[in-house]
């Protein structure tokens, strides 16, 4: 039965420019000093509420009104999904893994133990050793000293790295006897109270090769991901997800010919595996997963799966975020939230930045394209003012165990930007896999 609402709650939820997920009312922000009638109505209708804190900064309070979204791929209107894919907006598949997740419970428990030990010297070696029974013997794992030397030669030091091991692969066409593949553990931030961490699997020089079109190496990374993180089968072998991705991709590379539109060739595959632990007081700042790469060979997107814990998300397209940034700065320029003018736009440089944002044109898009959102980083990660504006505009939602999030990418300037918070008392475990199209 549809929820009935009135007053401020109806005003927020019913705003014509609010962009909730299909079939959901979603998340709104609230404050203890809000109108009592509004707070009472929220309390009557909320499913859950969360206090958002990331790296020591409060981002306010959210109430989740409902989560009745589309989760049945078979029953969903594919045109809705296609439009969201084309618009680079989030596609959340509620409970997609509910039937398969219990079978991976022992492995997820092991990952919790790995997270507890991840900052301890030798934790990565112990993880690799425990995986040897699954690892193809053609992989050769290099020791700590050799890996350290290779890492120094390959790329600049990442101060958030904990440990890294390089691997060679003796495999015919994918022959990489020279160590080129690697597994690393990392902290997500330098904040002393943020225990968030990740395990990442990739190849080559970090950053420089993140957008590599070397499909042979990507396929070896895919193989390594399957063997080191067998829980990625929840994504890689999910038939419903596969069907949806095939359907979605039809809108991108349909080619016209004398015989009419032709379907795309090739299959999808997953690579660049990352296992995450988003811990209390942690999470990820606003960013995107697009690269400056050839459009036809680009990364198509990222698929994220929540396996334990709860995360709170803000996710929206480049175009939507650019519009919200401009809207926010317009409020400030008109005298709203005066404390923000001195905090974000102090002095000559600040005044110049404000003028550039209000002028429109390409400036905001170009900054959002940059790593960490460039000159707009302080603004888009500001809390709770900007965080709550995005939540009340319908760009926020909660992700729980069993949920899968598809994040489209159509290249720089038209991709999905997102920001993540831990929304559970314990660290949550999740997977993130890059989606690419096979060339043959």
N, C-alpha and C positions, 0 to 999 in steps of 0.2 A: 504494500500500500504506500503511495507517495507520501513523503513527509510534508506537512503543512508548516509554514513559517510566516513570521510577520516582522514588522519593524526593521531594525538594523540588520538582523540576520537575513531577512528576505532581500534587503537592499544589496547586501554583499553577494549572496548566492545568485540572485536574479539579475545582476549587472549584465548589460548586453555584450560587454567585451570580456566577460569572464570565460576562461578556456579550460573547463574541467575535462578530465578523461571521459571517454564515451561511457554513458550509463552510470556515472558517479556524480555525487555532489562534492566529495573530496574534503579538502582541508581549508580551514579559515584560521586567522590569527585572533588572539584575545589577550586582554590585559586585565589585571585585577581591578584597575580603576575604570574599566568600561562601565557603561550603563547597566545597572542591576538587572533590568528586564532582559537585556541582550544576553548577559551572562547566564541567567536562569534558563533562557530558551536554548542556549548552546549546551548547557549541562544536561538538559532533558533529551537532547537529540544526539549527543556525541557518542561515538563508539569507543574512542580512545583520545587521550591527550598526551602531549609531550612537551617538556621544557628543552629547548634547543641551546646547547652550548658547544662551541668548537674552539679548541686551542685557547681556552680561557676567556672567550668572548661570548656573551649571551646574545642569542638571536631571537629571543622572545618565546612565546608559547603558541602552540597549535592545537586545535581540536579537529579530530577527524569525524565528520558527520556520518558518512556511510561509505561502504566499499562494495557496491553491487555491480562492479564493472564487468565488461565483456571478458569472459575467460574461456569460452567454448569456441575454439577456432572453427569448428564445423558449422556452428550455428550463427557465427558473426557475419555481419554484412561486409563482404570483402571490399566494397567500395569505400567504406569508412576507413579501413586499414590502409588502403591504397592512397587515399587523400592525405592521411597523416604521414605516411612514408614520403610522399611527394613534397609535403610541407616541412619535412625535417622536424616533426613533432614526436614526442614519446609514444610508444605503443606498449602498454602494460598488460600482460597476460596473467591475470589473477589465478593462482592455484594451478598453473599449468603442470607443475611437478608433483602435485599432491599425491598422486597414485604411485609414483616411483621413488620419491624422496625417502620413505622409511627404509628401503633396502640399502641405503647408503649411510644409515645412522652410525654404524661402527667406524666407518671411514671419517665421517664428520667429527666424531669424538676424538679420533687420532689427530685431526687438524687442530682441534682446540689445544691439545697437548703440545703440538708443534708451535703454536702461537705463544704458549707460556714459556717455551724454551728458546724462542727465535733470536733473542739478543745474546744468548750464551755462545761463546766460542765453540765451534764444532757442531752446532745445531744443523747447519746445512749439510754437512758431511753425514750426520746421522740420518737425516731425511733421505739423502741419496742412497745410502747403504741399505736402508729399509726398503728401497724401491728396486734394488738390483734384480730381484726375482722377476720383475715385470719388464726390466729394461732390455732392449734389443742388444745382444752382445757386440753388434757392430759399433755401438757407442763406446768411446773411451773417455773416462772421467779423469781430468787432470787434478793433481793435488793442490793444496793450498798455496805453496810457494810458486809453482808454475802458473797457477791461475792469477795470482797477484801480479806477477811479471807481465803476463799477457794483458791483464786489465790496464796496467799503466801504459802499455804500448798502444792499446786499442782506443782509449778515450780518456777524457778528463776525469779526475776524481769526483765522484758524487758523494758528498759528505753524509748523505742519508743512507748510503749503502751499508749493510751489515757484513755480508759475506757474498762471494761470487765464485763459482766453479765453471771452468770452460770444458767443453766436450768436443772430441773429434767424432766423425762419422764415416765409416768405410762402407759405402753403399752404392757402388755402380755410378749411375748418372748423378746421384746426390753425393758423390765422393767428397768428403770434407776431412781428410786425414789431418790437415792443419786445423787446430782447434778454432772453431768459428761460431759454435753454438754455446750458449751459456744459460745458467740458472743463477739467480741472485735473490737474496733477501734484503728488504729495505724497510726503514721507518717511513711513515707518510709525512711526518713533520718533525721539527726540532723541539716542539713544545714538551717540556719535561713530564707533563701529566697525560700526554697523548700516547697511548700504547698501540695505536693503529699500525699495521704492518702489512707487507705483501710479499709473495713469492712471484717472481716474474721469469718467464722463459722466452728467449729470443735468440738472435744471431747478429753477428757483425758488430759495427760500431754503434753504440747507443746514441740516439738522436739522429745521427747521419743516416743510419740504415733502418730507422723505424718505418719509413715509407718505401722501403725497397720493393721493387717489382720482381725480385728473384724468387720465382715461384718454387723452384727446386728447394731452396733453403727454407722457404715458408712451410713446405710439405714436411721437411725434417722436423721443424719446430712443432708442427701439428702432431707428428708421431711421438715426439718427446713429451708433449703435453698429455697425450693419451696415456702414456706409460707412467709418468710421474704423478699425474693427477687423474686417476681413473674416474673420479666423480664428474669429470667433464663430459662423460657419456650422457649425463642428464641433459646436456645441450646438444652434443654432437649426434646422438642417436635418438633424438626426440622427433617422432614422425609428424606430430601436429605442428611443431615449430618449423620443420623442414617444408611442409606443405605451405605454410603461411609465407615463408621467405621466398619460395618460388613464385607464389602469387604476387607478392609485393614487387618483385624485381621485374615483372612483366611490363610495368609502366615506364621503366627506365630505358630499356634497350630494344624496344620494338622498332624494327627497321622496315621502311616502306620499300616495296618492290612491285614489279608488274603483277605479281600474284597477290598483292595486298600486304598487310602487316605480317612480319615474320617474327616468331618467338625467339628469344635470346638463346644462344648456344652456351654450353658449358654448365658446370655445377658449382655450387657454393662449397667453400671449405672454411674451417676455423683455424686461426693461428694466433701467435703472440699471447699465449695463455697467461693470465694473472689470477692468483688466488689472494683474496683480500680478507683482512680482519679489520672492520671498522669498530673501534673501541670507544667507550664513553669519553667525551671531551675531544673526540677526534672526528675524522671524516676527510672530505676532499673539497678544496676551494673551487669556485666556478672555473670551468675549463671546457674545451672541446677535444675531440679525437680526430680532427681532420688534419691533413698535411698538404703542403704545397707540392702536389704531384699531378701527373697526367690524369685528366678526368676519366678517361675510359678504363684506366687500370687502377683506379683509386681503391682504397679501403671502402667497402660499402657501408660499414657501420660497425657497431659493437653490440653483442648480446650479453646481458648481465643476469645472473641468477642468484637469488637469495636462498641460502641453504640453512642458515640459522640466524637468530637474532632479528632485529628490525632496523631498517634504515629509513630516514626521512629525506626526501628528494625534492629539489627544484630542477625542472627540466623544461626547456623551451627552445624554439628555433632561434637562429641568429636574428631573423627579422623581428621576432617577438621580443627578444631581449633588447634589441636596439630601440624599439618603440617604448619599452618600459623604462629604460635608462633616460630617454628624452623626457618622458612623462615625469619621472622623479625629479629631474633637474629643473623642469618647468615649475614644479611645486616649490622647490627651494628658491628659485629666482623671484617667485611671487610672494615670498615672505613666510611660507610654511616651513616648519622645523628649522628655525633660525640657527640653532646650534650646529646644524650640518653645513651651513655656508662657511663658517669659520673652520670646521673640521676638514672639509673636503676641497674647498675652493679659496684657501687663504692666499693673500698677496697677489702679485702680478701674474705669476704662473697659474695660480688657481683661477683667477678671473679670465685668463686666456682660455683655459680648459673649458670653463663654463660656456664661454661664447662659442667655441668650436662645437660643443655638444648641441647647443640651442640652434645653431645655424643649420643643422641637418647635413645633407649630402653624405659623402662617403666616410667621413672621419670616424663616426661611431662604429661602423662596420669594420673598418680597417683595424681599429683598436681591439675589437672583440675577436678578430682573426688571430691576433698575436698570442703567443703562449701566456697563459695567466691573465688574458684580457688587457694587456698593455697598460696604458695610462688610466684605464677604467677599473683596474684591479681593486683599489681601495673602495670604490663606490659599489661594485657588484658584490663584494664580500662584506659590505657593511651590514651590521646587525644591531638591533632588530628592524630598523626602519625600512631598508630596501628588501630584506628577506620577507617581511610581513606584507609589503606591497605586492610582491610576486605571489605569495600564498593566497592573498585575497583576490588576486586576478585569476586564480585557478591553475597556476603552474606548479603546485606542490601536491605531493602525495606520499603515502607510507608504503613501504615494500616489506613483505613478510616472507617467511620460509615457504617455498613453493612457487613464489611469483617470479616471472621472467620479464625483463624489460628489454625491448628492442630499440636501439638508438640509431636512427638513420644518419647517414653522412653523404652529402652530395658535393663535398669539396669545400674549400675555404669560402666563406661568405654565405654558405647555405648548408648548415649542419646543426646538430643538436648540442647546445651548451647545458651543462648540468653541475649541480653542487650537492654534496651529500653530507648528512649528519648521522651519527649513531643515535638511534631512538630506543635502545634497550639497555637494561641495567648491565648486561654482559656483552663482551665483544661479539659481533655477528660475523659469520663466515659467508663469503660469496665468491662467485667466479665471474670473470670478465674475459670474453674471447672476441678477437677481431674477426670480422666477416669479410671474406674476399671471394672473387669469382675466378674459377679455374679458366685457364686460357685454352685448354683442350681436354 
